[in-house]
């Protein structure tokens, strides 16, 4: 499901210009980007 959200975002916005844009993808939070385990 997360992969589809990433593809959808890239399709709608023409790709990512920075890592910070990943925060705008549904299902990606700080712990996903830092590799921290979820509580």
CHARMM-style PDB file with segment names, atoms N, HN, CA, C and O in Angstrom:
ATOM      1  N   UNK     1       0.819  -1.184   0.000  1.00  0.00      PROA
ATOM      2  CA  UNK     1       0.000   0.000   0.000  1.00  0.00      PROA
ATOM      3  C   UNK     1       0.864   1.249   0.000  1.00  0.00      PROA
ATOM      4  O   UNK     1       0.579   2.195  -0.734  1.00  0.00      PROA
ATOM      5  N   UNK     2       1.914   1.269   0.811  1.00  0.00      PROA
ATOM      6  HN  UNK     2       2.145   0.500   1.407  1.00  0.00      PROA
ATOM      7  CA  UNK     2       2.781   2.434   0.873  1.00  0.00      PROA
ATOM      8  C   UNK     2       3.434   2.704  -0.480  1.00  0.00      PROA
ATOM      9  O   UNK     2       3.550   3.854  -0.905  1.00  0.00      PROA
ATOM     10  N   UNK     3       3.855   1.646  -1.143  1.00  0.00      PROA
ATOM     11  HN  UNK     3       3.761   0.713  -0.798  1.00  0.00      PROA
ATOM     12  CA  UNK     3       4.470   1.827  -2.463  1.00  0.00      PROA
ATOM     13  C   UNK     3       3.512   2.508  -3.426  1.00  0.00      PROA
ATOM     14  O   UNK     3       3.931   3.353  -4.218  1.00  0.00      PROA
ATOM     15  N   UNK     4       2.252   2.161  -3.373  1.00  0.00      PROA
ATOM     16  HN  UNK     4       1.911   1.475  -2.730  1.00  0.00      PROA
ATOM     17  CA  UNK     4       1.267   2.787  -4.264  1.00  0.00      PROA
ATOM     18  C   UNK     4       1.106   4.268  -3.938  1.00  0.00      PROA
ATOM     19  O   UNK     4       0.946   5.086  -4.844  1.00  0.00      PROA
ATOM     20  N   UNK     5       1.146   4.619  -2.660  1.00  0.00      PROA
ATOM     21  HN  UNK     5       1.276   3.954  -1.924  1.00  0.00      PROA
ATOM     22  CA  UNK     5       1.062   6.028  -2.273  1.00  0.00      PROA
ATOM     23  C   UNK     5       2.257   6.814  -2.831  1.00  0.00      PROA
ATOM     24  O   UNK     5       2.108   7.950  -3.280  1.00  0.00      PROA
ATOM     25  N   UNK     6       3.427   6.199  -2.797  1.00  0.00      PROA
ATOM     26  HN  UNK     6       3.548   5.276  -2.433  1.00  0.00      PROA
ATOM     27  CA  UNK     6       4.625   6.851  -3.334  1.00  0.00      PROA
ATOM     28  C   UNK     6       4.492   7.052  -4.837  1.00  0.00      PROA
ATOM     29  O   UNK     6       4.784   8.134  -5.347  1.00  0.00      PROA
ATOM     30  N   UNK     7       4.053   6.022  -5.546  1.00  0.00      PROA
ATOM     31  HN  UNK     7       3.816   5.143  -5.131  1.00  0.00      PROA
ATOM     32  CA  UNK     7       3.865   6.122  -6.997  1.00  0.00      PROA
ATOM     33  C   UNK     7       2.829   7.181  -7.325  1.00  0.00      PROA
ATOM     34  O   UNK     7       3.026   7.979  -8.241  1.00  0.00      PROA
ATOM     35  N   UNK     8       1.732   7.198  -6.590  1.00  0.00      PROA
ATOM     36  HN  UNK     8       1.572   6.550  -5.846  1.00  0.00      PROA
ATOM     37  CA  UNK     8       0.681   8.193  -6.827  1.00  0.00      PROA
ATOM     38  C   UNK     8       1.216   9.608  -6.636  1.00  0.00      PROA
ATOM     39  O   UNK     8       0.934  10.498  -7.439  1.00  0.00      PROA
ATOM     40  N   UNK     9       1.982   9.810  -5.581  1.00  0.00      PROA
ATOM     41  HN  UNK     9       2.211   9.087  -4.929  1.00  0.00      PROA
ATOM     42  CA  UNK     9       2.542  11.141  -5.331  1.00  0.00      PROA
ATOM     43  C   UNK     9       3.460  11.551  -6.481  1.00  0.00      PROA
ATOM     44  O   UNK     9       3.381  12.676  -6.974  1.00  0.00      PROA
ATOM     45  N   UNK    10       4.319  10.645  -6.899  1.00  0.00      PROA
ATOM     46  HN  UNK    10       4.383   9.731  -6.498  1.00  0.00      PROA
ATOM     47  CA  UNK    10       5.254  10.951  -7.987  1.00  0.00      PROA
ATOM     48  C   UNK    10       4.514  11.250  -9.277  1.00  0.00      PROA
ATOM     49  O   UNK    10       4.917  12.135 -10.031  1.00  0.00      PROA
ATOM     50  N   UNK    11       3.445  10.529  -9.538  1.00  0.00      PROA
ATOM     51  HN  UNK    11       3.117   9.810  -8.926  1.00  0.00      PROA
ATOM     52  CA  UNK    11       2.657  10.761 -10.748  1.00  0.00      PROA
ATOM     53  C   UNK    11       2.003  12.137 -10.711  1.00  0.00      PROA
ATOM     54  O   UNK    11       1.988  12.848 -11.716  1.00  0.00      PROA
ATOM     55  N   UNK    12       1.473  12.505  -9.574  1.00  0.00      PROA
ATOM     56  HN  UNK    12       1.486  11.928  -8.757  1.00  0.00      PROA
ATOM     57  CA  UNK    12       0.761  13.781  -9.439  1.00  0.00      PROA
ATOM     58  C   UNK    12       1.692  14.985  -9.374  1.00  0.00      PROA
ATOM     59  O   UNK    12       1.327  16.073  -9.818  1.00  0.00      PROA
ATOM     60  N   UNK    13       2.893  14.800  -8.824  1.00  0.00      PROA
ATOM     61  HN  UNK    13       3.189  13.916  -8.463  1.00  0.00      PROA
ATOM     62  CA  UNK    13       3.779  15.937  -8.582  1.00  0.00      PROA
ATOM     63  C   UNK    13       5.051  15.914  -9.423  1.00  0.00      PROA
ATOM     64  O   UNK    13       5.897  16.797  -9.283  1.00  0.00      PROA
ATOM     65  N   UNK    14       5.197  14.926 -10.287  1.00  0.00      PROA
ATOM     66  HN  UNK    14       4.509  14.209 -10.400  1.00  0.00      PROA
ATOM     67  CA  UNK    14       6.372  14.883 -11.151  1.00  0.00      PROA
ATOM     68  C   UNK    14       7.649  14.454 -10.460  1.00  0.00      PROA
ATOM     69  O   UNK    14       8.741  14.837 -10.880  1.00  0.00      PROA
ATOM     70  N   UNK    15       7.530  13.684  -9.432  1.00  0.00      PROA
ATOM     71  HN  UNK    15       6.643  13.373  -9.091  1.00  0.00      PROA
ATOM     72  CA  UNK    15       8.707  13.179  -8.744  1.00  0.00      PROA
ATOM     73  C   UNK    15       9.045  13.984  -7.506  1.00  0.00      PROA
ATOM     74  O   UNK    15       8.428  15.008  -7.212  1.00  0.00      PROA
ATOM     75  N   UNK    16      10.040  13.494  -6.791  1.00  0.00      PROA
ATOM     76  HN  UNK    16      10.542  12.663  -7.029  1.00  0.00      PROA
ATOM     77  CA  UNK    16      10.485  14.138  -5.559  1.00  0.00      PROA
ATOM     78  C   UNK    16      11.675  15.038  -5.858  1.00  0.00      PROA
ATOM     79  O   UNK    16      12.586  14.654  -6.592  1.00  0.00      PROA
ATOM     80  N   UNK    17      11.661  16.224  -5.292  1.00  0.00      PROA
ATOM     81  HN  UNK    17      10.921  16.536  -4.696  1.00  0.00      PROA
ATOM     82  CA  UNK    17      12.774  17.149  -5.445  1.00  0.00      PROA
ATOM     83  C   UNK    17      13.648  17.172  -4.194  1.00  0.00      PROA
ATOM     84  O   UNK    17      14.781  17.651  -4.227  1.00  0.00      PROA
ATOM     85  N   UNK    18      13.114  16.652  -3.094  1.00  0.00      PROA
ATOM     86  HN  UNK    18      12.193  16.263  -3.067  1.00  0.00      PROA
ATOM     87  CA  UNK    18      13.897  16.561  -1.861  1.00  0.00      PROA
ATOM     88  C   UNK    18      13.323  15.449  -0.986  1.00  0.00      PROA
ATOM     89  O   UNK    18      12.177  15.031  -1.153  1.00  0.00      PROA
ATOM     90  N   UNK    19      14.131  14.992  -0.071  1.00  0.00      PROA
ATOM     91  HN  UNK    19      15.062  15.332   0.064  1.00  0.00      PROA
ATOM     92  CA  UNK    19      13.699  13.947   0.860  1.00  0.00      PROA
ATOM     93  C   UNK    19      12.549  14.452   1.722  1.00  0.00      PROA
ATOM     94  O   UNK    19      11.676  13.679   2.116  1.00  0.00      PROA
ATOM     95  N   UNK    20      12.548  15.740   2.012  1.00  0.00      PROA
ATOM     96  HN  UNK    20      13.257  16.368   1.692  1.00  0.00      PROA
ATOM     97  CA  UNK    20      11.490  16.320   2.844  1.00  0.00      PROA
ATOM     98  C   UNK    20      10.105  16.128   2.238  1.00  0.00      PROA
ATOM     99  O   UNK    20       9.118  16.072   2.971  1.00  0.00      PROA
ATOM    100  N   UNK    21      10.015  16.027   0.928  1.00  0.00      PROA
ATOM    101  HN  UNK    21      10.817  16.072   0.333  1.00  0.00      PROA
ATOM    102  CA  UNK    21       8.716  15.829   0.284  1.00  0.00      PROA
ATOM    103  C   UNK    21       8.104  14.476   0.631  1.00  0.00      PROA
ATOM    104  O   UNK    21       6.894  14.295   0.490  1.00  0.00      PROA
ATOM    105  N   UNK    22       8.910  13.534   1.078  1.00  0.00      PROA
ATOM    106  HN  UNK    22       9.893  13.681   1.192  1.00  0.00      PROA
ATOM    107  CA  UNK    22       8.376  12.231   1.471  1.00  0.00      PROA
ATOM    108  C   UNK    22       7.387  12.358   2.622  1.00  0.00      PROA
ATOM    109  O   UNK    22       6.498  11.519   2.769  1.00  0.00      PROA
ATOM    110  N   UNK    23       7.532  13.396   3.436  1.00  0.00      PROA
ATOM    111  HN  UNK    23       8.255  14.077   3.316  1.00  0.00      PROA
ATOM    112  CA  UNK    23       6.592  13.623   4.538  1.00  0.00      PROA
ATOM    113  C   UNK    23       5.181  13.877   4.021  1.00  0.00      PROA
ATOM    114  O   UNK    23       4.213  13.691   4.759  1.00  0.00      PROA
ATOM    115  N   UNK    24       5.052  14.292   2.787  1.00  0.00      PROA
ATOM    116  HN  UNK    24       5.838  14.443   2.187  1.00  0.00      PROA
ATOM    117  CA  UNK    24       3.746  14.587   2.216  1.00  0.00      PROA
ATOM    118  C   UNK    24       3.022  13.335   1.716  1.00  0.00      PROA
ATOM    119  O   UNK    24       1.837  13.395   1.387  1.00  0.00      PROA
ATOM    120  N   UNK    25       3.725  12.208   1.657  1.00  0.00      PROA
ATOM    121  HN  UNK    25       4.688  12.160   1.924  1.00  0.00      PROA
ATOM    122  CA  UNK    25       3.127  10.957   1.204  1.00  0.00      PROA
ATOM    123  C   UNK    25       2.370  10.319   2.360  1.00  0.00      PROA
ATOM    124  O   UNK    25       2.902  10.174   3.461  1.00  0.00      PROA
ATOM    125  N   UNK    26       1.124   9.940   2.099  1.00  0.00      PROA
ATOM    126  HN  UNK    26       0.692  10.058   1.205  1.00  0.00      PROA
ATOM    127  CA  UNK    26       0.301   9.278   3.103  1.00  0.00      PROA
ATOM    128  C   UNK    26       0.977   7.981   3.540  1.00  0.00      PROA
ATOM    129  O   UNK    26       1.282   7.130   2.705  1.00  0.00      PROA
ATOM    130  N   UNK    27       1.210   7.826   4.828  1.00  0.00      PROA
ATOM    131  HN  UNK    27       0.962   8.517   5.507  1.00  0.00      PROA
ATOM    132  CA  UNK    27       1.806   6.608   5.355  1.00  0.00      PROA
ATOM    133  C   UNK    27       3.278   6.741   5.690  1.00  0.00      PROA
ATOM    134  O   UNK    27       3.865   5.825   6.266  1.00  0.00      PROA
ATOM    135  N   UNK    28       3.889   7.871   5.337  1.00  0.00      PROA
ATOM    136  HN  UNK    28       3.413   8.615   4.869  1.00  0.00      PROA
ATOM    137  CA  UNK    28       5.292   8.085   5.672  1.00  0.00      PROA
ATOM    138  C   UNK    28       5.367   9.134   6.766  1.00  0.00      PROA
ATOM    139  O   UNK    28       4.906  10.265   6.609  1.00  0.00      PROA
ATOM    140  N   UNK    29       5.956   8.731   7.865  1.00  0.00      PROA
ATOM    141  HN  UNK    29       6.331   7.813   7.992  1.00  0.00      PROA
ATOM    142  CA  UNK    29       6.145   9.647   8.983  1.00  0.00      PROA
ATOM    143  C   UNK    29       7.614   9.730   9.341  1.00  0.00      PROA
ATOM    144  O   UNK    29       8.468   9.170   8.653  1.00  0.00      PROA
ATOM    145  N   UNK    30       7.895  10.419  10.404  1.00  0.00      PROA
ATOM    146  HN  UNK    30       7.202  10.873  10.964  1.00  0.00      PROA
ATOM    147  CA  UNK    30       9.279  10.611  10.830  1.00  0.00      PROA
ATOM    148  C   UNK    30       9.976   9.285  11.111  1.00  0.00      PROA
ATOM    149  O   UNK    30      11.140   9.110  10.751  1.00  0.00      PROA
ATOM    150  N   UNK    31       9.277   8.349  11.750  1.00  0.00      PROA
ATOM    151  HN  UNK    31       8.331   8.491  12.043  1.00  0.00      PROA
ATOM    152  CA  UNK    31       9.914   7.070  12.077  1.00  0.00      PROA
ATOM    153  C   UNK    31      10.255   6.273  10.824  1.00  0.00      PROA
ATOM    154  O   UNK    31      11.231   5.522  10.818  1.00  0.00      PROA
ATOM    155  N   UNK    32       9.474   6.423   9.772  1.00  0.00      PROA
ATOM    156  HN  UNK    32       8.682   7.033   9.776  1.00  0.00      PROA
ATOM    157  CA  UNK    32       9.773   5.736   8.516  1.00  0.00      PROA
ATOM    158  C   UNK    32      11.061   6.285   7.919  1.00  0.00      PROA
ATOM    159  O   UNK    32      11.896   5.522   7.434  1.00  0.00      PROA
ATOM    160  N   UNK    33      11.221   7.582   7.952  1.00  0.00      PROA
ATOM    161  HN  UNK    33      10.543   8.201   8.347  1.00  0.00      PROA
ATOM    162  CA  UNK    33      12.393   8.209   7.345  1.00  0.00      PROA
ATOM    163  C   UNK    33      13.657   8.037   8.172  1.00  0.00      PROA
ATOM    164  O   UNK    33      14.751   7.968   7.613  1.00  0.00      PROA
ATOM    165  N   UNK    34      13.527   7.966   9.492  1.00  0.00      PROA
ATOM    166  HN  UNK    34      12.638   8.022   9.946  1.00  0.00      PROA
ATOM    167  CA  UNK    34      14.709   7.836  10.340  1.00  0.00      PROA
ATOM    168  C   UNK    34      15.050   6.384  10.637  1.00  0.00      PROA
ATOM    169  O   UNK    34      16.148   6.086  11.108  1.00  0.00      PROA
ATOM    170  N   UNK    35      14.128   5.489  10.368  1.00  0.00      PROA
ATOM    171  HN  UNK    35      13.237   5.730   9.986  1.00  0.00      PROA
ATOM    172  CA  UNK    35      14.352   4.087  10.663  1.00  0.00      PROA
ATOM    173  C   UNK    35      14.080   3.732  12.111  1.00  0.00      PROA
ATOM    174  O   UNK    35      14.383   2.621  12.545  1.00  0.00      PROA
ATOM    175  N   UNK    36      13.513   4.663  12.863  1.00  0.00      PROA
ATOM    176  HN  UNK    36      13.267   5.565  12.510  1.00  0.00      PROA
ATOM    177  CA  UNK    36      13.201   4.406  14.266  1.00  0.00      PROA
ATOM    178  C   UNK    36      12.039   3.431  14.370  1.00  0.00      PROA
ATOM    179  O   UNK    36      11.089   3.513  13.592  1.00  0.00      PROA
ATOM    180  N   UNK    37      12.106   2.518  15.314  1.00  0.00      PROA
ATOM    181  HN  UNK    37      12.878   2.451  15.946  1.00  0.00      PROA
ATOM    182  CA  UNK    37      10.973   1.595  15.493  1.00  0.00      PROA
ATOM    183  C   UNK    37       9.726   2.330  15.959  1.00  0.00      PROA
ATOM    184  O   UNK    37       9.804   3.331  16.671  1.00  0.00      PROA
ATOM    185  N   UNK    38       8.598   1.823  15.551  1.00  0.00      PROA
ATOM    186  HN  UNK    38       8.534   1.009  14.972  1.00  0.00      PROA
ATOM    187  CA  UNK    38       7.328   2.418  15.975  1.00  0.00      PROA
ATOM    188  C   UNK    38       7.048   2.058  17.413  1.00  0.00      PROA
ATOM    189  O   UNK    38       7.417   0.980  17.879  1.00  0.00      PROA
ATOM    190  N   UNK    39       6.402   2.953  18.108  1.00  0.00      PROA
ATOM    191  HN  UNK    39       6.102   3.828  17.729  1.00  0.00      PROA
ATOM    192  CA  UNK    39       6.082   2.730  19.524  1.00  0.00      PROA
ATOM    193  C   UNK    39       4.962   1.741  19.665  1.00  0.00      PROA
ATOM    194  OT1 UNK    39       4.553   1.427  20.783  1.00  0.00      PROA
TER     195      UNK     39
END
